[in-house]
Amino acid sequence: MSDCLFCKIIGGEIPSTKVYEDELVFAFRDIAPMAPTHILVVPKAHLDSVDAVTAENSSVVAHIFEVIPRIAREEGLVNGYRVVSNCGADAGQTVKHLHFHILGGKPLAVEMA
């Protein structure tokens, strides 16, 4: 999508601090980190959110969940980390491109807002 922030980051139109890339996935550091380690993992193919995952495209999500532990290990997140995906405005999704947050590097609060 031409107006999607993450598509522009994936395409190199907007700079980012890349952490990982392969043919299906792009991962980069969040510009407003909520933890010492805060990385966004996105599929290169545009999907609006978790709601857009289907039997036809779910293999990219499976691949993302194979990549996440690799990124976490490389980042030294040996004591644990959180993986979050917000779906829709009420959940706090601000960019309509499926993405997963890897958060770690300190003990994280467990209560829900």
VODOKE-374341 format. One record per residue (C-alpha): residue in one letter; residue number from 1; y, z, x. Coordinates in steps of 0.1 Angstrom, whole numbers, plus 5000, padded with zeros to 4 digits. Layout:
N
- type  seq  yy  zz  xx
- A  NUM  Y  Z  X
...
***
This chain:
113
- type  seq  yy  zz  xx
- M  1  5000  5000  5000
- S  2  5033  4990  5014
- D  3  5052  5021  5003
- C  4  5026  5047  5013
- L  5  5037  5070  5040
- F  6  5001  5075  5054
- C  7  4994  5037  5053
- K  8  5026  5032  5074
- I  9  5014  5059  5098
- I  10  4979  5043  5101
- G  11  4996  5009  5106
- G  12  5018  5022  5134
- E  13  5051  5017  5115
- I  14  5058  5054  5115
- P  15  5050  5074  5147
- S  16  5025  5102  5147
- T  17  5005  5123  5171
- K  18  4971  5107  5168
- V  19  4941  5130  5173
- Y  20  4913  5107  5163
- E  21  4907  5071  5152
- D  22  4878  5049  5144
- E  23  4872  5019  5121
- L  24  4874  5040  5089
- V  25  4894  5071  5097
- F  26  4927  5081  5112
- A  27  4936  5117  5121
- F  28  4970  5131  5132
- R  29  4989  5163  5136
- D  30  5009  5175  5106
- I  31  5047  5174  5112
- A  32  5051  5207  5093
- P  33  5021  5227  5104
- M  34  5009  5256  5083
- A  35  4987  5270  5111
- P  36  4986  5266  5149
- T  37  4962  5237  5144
- H  38  4970  5215  5114
- I  39  4955  5180  5114
- L  40  4954  5155  5086
- V  41  4923  5133  5083
- V  42  4928  5102  5062
- P  43  4907  5071  5053
- K  44  4923  5039  5065
- A  45  4915  5023  5032
- H  46  4941  5035  5007
- L  47  4927  5059  4980
- D  48  4953  5079  4960
- S  49  4933  5112  4959
- V  50  4900  5128  4954
- D  51  4902  5114  4918
- A  52  4898  5079  4933
- V  53  4865  5086  4950
- T  54  4836  5066  4935
- A  55  4800  5057  4943
- E  56  4813  5025  4958
- N  57  4838  5042  4983
- S  58  4823  5077  4988
- S  59  4807  5068  5021
- V  60  4842  5070  5037
- V  61  4845  5106  5025
- A  62  4810  5114  5039
- H  63  4822  5098  5072
- I  64  4853  5120  5072
- F  65  4831  5151  5068
- E  66  4811  5139  5098
- V  67  4844  5135  5118
- I  68  4860  5168  5108
- P  69  4836  5191  5128
- R  70  4840  5169  5158
- I  71  4878  5172  5157
- A  72  4875  5209  5151
- R  73  4853  5214  5182
- E  74  4877  5193  5203
- E  75  4906  5214  5191
- G  76  4887  5246  5201
- L  77  4884  5259  5166
- V  78  4853  5280  5175
- N  79  4860  5309  5152
- G  80  4863  5288  5120
- Y  81  4887  5265  5102
- R  82  4897  5255  5067
- V  83  4894  5221  5051
- V  84  4917  5214  5022
- S  85  4924  5184  5000
- N  86  4951  5187  4973
- C  87  4946  5165  4942
- G  88  4977  5159  4921
- A  89  5011  5173  4918
- D  90  5000  5207  4903
- A  91  4978  5212  4934
- G  92  5007  5204  4958
- Q  93  4997  5168  4968
- T  94  5029  5153  4981
- V  95  5015  5120  4995
- K  96  4994  5099  4972
- H  97  4968  5089  4999
- L  98  4936  5108  5001
- H  99  4937  5133  5030
- F  100  4920  5164  5043
- H  101  4939  5191  5061
- I  102  4921  5209  5090
- L  103  4937  5243  5094
- G  104  4928  5268  5121
- G  105  4937  5286  5153
- K  106  4943  5320  5137
- P  107  4928  5341  5109
- L  108  4938  5325  5076
- A  109  4947  5343  5044
- V  110  4920  5341  5017
- E  111  4940  5348  4985
- M  112  4950  5320  4962
- A  113  4987  5315  4954
***
